[in-house]
Amino acid sequence: MNDPQVPAHLEYAFEMRVNFRPERCTVGPLPGGGYQGYTPCASGTIYGPRLSGIIIPDSGADYATVRGDGTIVIKSHYMLQADDGTKIYINNNGYLIPAKPGEARLDDGTPQPAYFCFSPTFVVPEGPHDWMGKTLIIGTGSRRSNPDHSIFTYYAVKQTLD
């Protein structure tokens, strides 16, 4: 059997630093186990070759459902503002799986999840950033503490044609 060739590659697009407020809200336990959580976003910055700007302060939050198996289902919503003033809505959907005790990789002294990946969608007006609403983008995340924030790194999936 031949190895299939992947007809795509990833292109680094941009990163976001999302700063969180200290307030947390948790509801639960839910039927079947788990909890629903809410963490408000205070602000943030966007930087990279395809997009730079800010996260509009207090424009969104991370909504996380912690399932009974410990998997965290992420649904986060924010409003972005590109350096040229364009307003962009982002909706991240993905999964965070905590590392097992004693197995977490440290990044800047903060234990990292075993898995933290998502697929965002964007609502963006016509113009220089409308590629975001026409491109499959995937992302990875890492957590930081002191102060509480996350770094989200985004990659555009580029189709390769032979």
matplotlib code that plots the C-alpha trace (Angstrom):
import matplotlib.pyplot as plt

x = [0.0, 1.3, 1.5, -1.0, 0.5, -1.1, -2.2, -1.9, 0.6, 0.3, 1.4, 2.0, -0.6, -0.6, -0.6, -2.8, -2.1, -5.4, -5.4, -8.1, -9.8, -9.4, -13.2, -14.3, -17.8, -18.5, -21.9, -22.3, -22.1, -24.1, -26.3, -24.0, -21.0, -18.8, -19.1, -19.7, -17.3, -16.9, -13.7, -14.0, -11.3, -9.8, -7.7, -5.0, -2.6, -2.4, 0.9, 2.2, 2.8, -0.9, -2.6, -1.7, -3.9, -5.7, -8.4, -11.1, -11.1, -14.0, -15.4, -15.7, -14.9, -13.9, -16.8, -15.6, -17.5, -15.5, -16.7, -16.8, -13.7, -11.7, -11.7, -12.5, -14.6, -13.7, -16.0, -14.4, -15.7, -13.8, -13.9, -10.6, -9.4, -6.7, -4.2, -6.1, -9.2, -11.1, -13.3, -13.2, -15.3, -13.5, -15.2, -12.7, -14.0, -11.7, -10.4, -8.0, -6.9, -5.0, -1.8, -1.6, -0.1, 3.7, 3.6, 3.0, 5.6, 6.6, 6.5, 7.7, 7.2, 3.5, 2.4, 0.9, -2.1, -1.4, -3.6, -4.8, -6.1, -9.0, -10.5, -11.6, -14.1, -14.2, -16.8, -14.9, -15.9, -14.8, -11.3, -7.7, -8.6, -11.5, -9.1, -9.8, -13.4, -12.3, -9.5, -9.5, -7.4, -6.3, -4.7, -2.8, -2.7, -0.5, -1.3, 0.6, 0.3, 1.3, -0.5, -3.2, -3.2, -3.1, -1.1, -3.0, -1.0, -2.9, -2.0, -3.7, -4.2, -2.8, -3.8, -0.9, -1.7, 0.6]
y = [0.0, 3.4, 6.2, 8.9, 12.3, 15.1, 17.7, 20.6, 22.4, 24.9, 28.5, 30.5, 33.4, 35.1, 34.8, 36.3, 36.9, 36.8, 38.4, 37.1, 38.7, 37.0, 36.4, 32.9, 31.5, 27.8, 26.0, 22.4, 19.6, 19.1, 16.1, 13.3, 15.0, 17.9, 21.7, 24.7, 27.6, 31.2, 33.3, 36.9, 38.3, 41.6, 42.5, 41.2, 41.7, 40.2, 39.9, 38.0, 38.2, 38.1, 40.0, 42.4, 44.5, 44.1, 42.2, 44.7, 45.0, 43.2, 42.0, 38.3, 35.3, 31.7, 29.3, 25.9, 22.7, 20.3, 16.9, 14.0, 12.5, 15.8, 16.9, 20.7, 21.7, 25.3, 27.8, 31.3, 34.5, 37.8, 40.9, 41.8, 45.0, 45.0, 47.7, 49.3, 49.6, 46.6, 44.8, 41.0, 38.5, 35.2, 32.1, 29.4, 25.8, 23.1, 20.9, 21.2, 18.0, 18.5, 16.7, 13.8, 14.7, 14.9, 14.7, 18.3, 20.1, 23.5, 26.6, 29.8, 27.9, 27.1, 23.5, 22.9, 20.8, 17.5, 18.8, 22.3, 22.7, 24.5, 25.6, 29.2, 30.8, 34.5, 37.1, 39.8, 42.5, 42.6, 44.1, 43.2, 40.7, 38.8, 35.9, 34.9, 34.1, 32.1, 30.0, 27.0, 28.0, 25.8, 26.8, 25.6, 27.1, 27.4, 28.7, 31.2, 32.4, 35.5, 37.2, 34.8, 34.6, 32.3, 32.4, 31.2, 30.4, 30.2, 28.5, 28.8, 25.5, 25.9, 23.5, 22.2, 21.3, 19.0]
z = [0.0, -0.9, 1.6, 0.7, 0.1, 2.0, -0.6, 1.8, 4.1, 6.9, 6.7, 9.9, 9.8, 13.2, 17.0, 19.6, 23.3, 25.1, 28.6, 31.0, 33.9, 37.3, 37.6, 36.8, 36.8, 37.0, 36.8, 37.8, 38.2, 35.0, 34.4, 33.4, 35.1, 34.2, 34.5, 32.4, 32.8, 31.7, 31.7, 30.5, 28.1, 29.3, 26.2, 23.9, 21.1, 17.6, 15.8, 12.7, 9.0, 8.0, 10.7, 13.5, 15.9, 19.2, 20.9, 21.7, 25.5, 27.2, 23.9, 24.6, 26.7, 26.8, 27.4, 28.4, 29.1, 31.3, 30.5, 32.9, 31.3, 32.0, 28.4, 28.1, 25.1, 24.2, 22.6, 22.7, 21.1, 20.7, 18.6, 17.0, 15.5, 12.8, 12.7, 9.8, 11.9, 10.4, 13.0, 12.9, 14.9, 15.9, 17.2, 18.4, 18.8, 20.1, 22.8, 25.7, 27.4, 30.6, 31.1, 33.5, 36.9, 36.6, 32.8, 31.9, 29.7, 31.2, 29.0, 30.8, 34.0, 33.3, 33.0, 29.5, 28.5, 26.7, 23.8, 23.1, 19.5, 17.8, 14.5, 14.4, 12.1, 11.3, 10.3, 8.4, 6.0, 2.4, 2.1, 2.9, 5.6, 3.9, 3.2, 6.8, 5.9, 2.9, 4.3, 6.6, 9.7, 12.5, 15.8, 18.8, 22.3, 25.2, 28.7, 30.8, 34.3, 36.2, 34.6, 33.4, 29.6, 26.6, 23.4, 20.3, 17.2, 13.9, 10.6, 7.2, 5.5, 2.0, -0.8, -2.9, -6.5, -8.4]

ax = plt.figure().add_subplot(projection="3d")
ax.plot(x, y, z, "-o")
ax.set_aspect("equal")
plt.show()
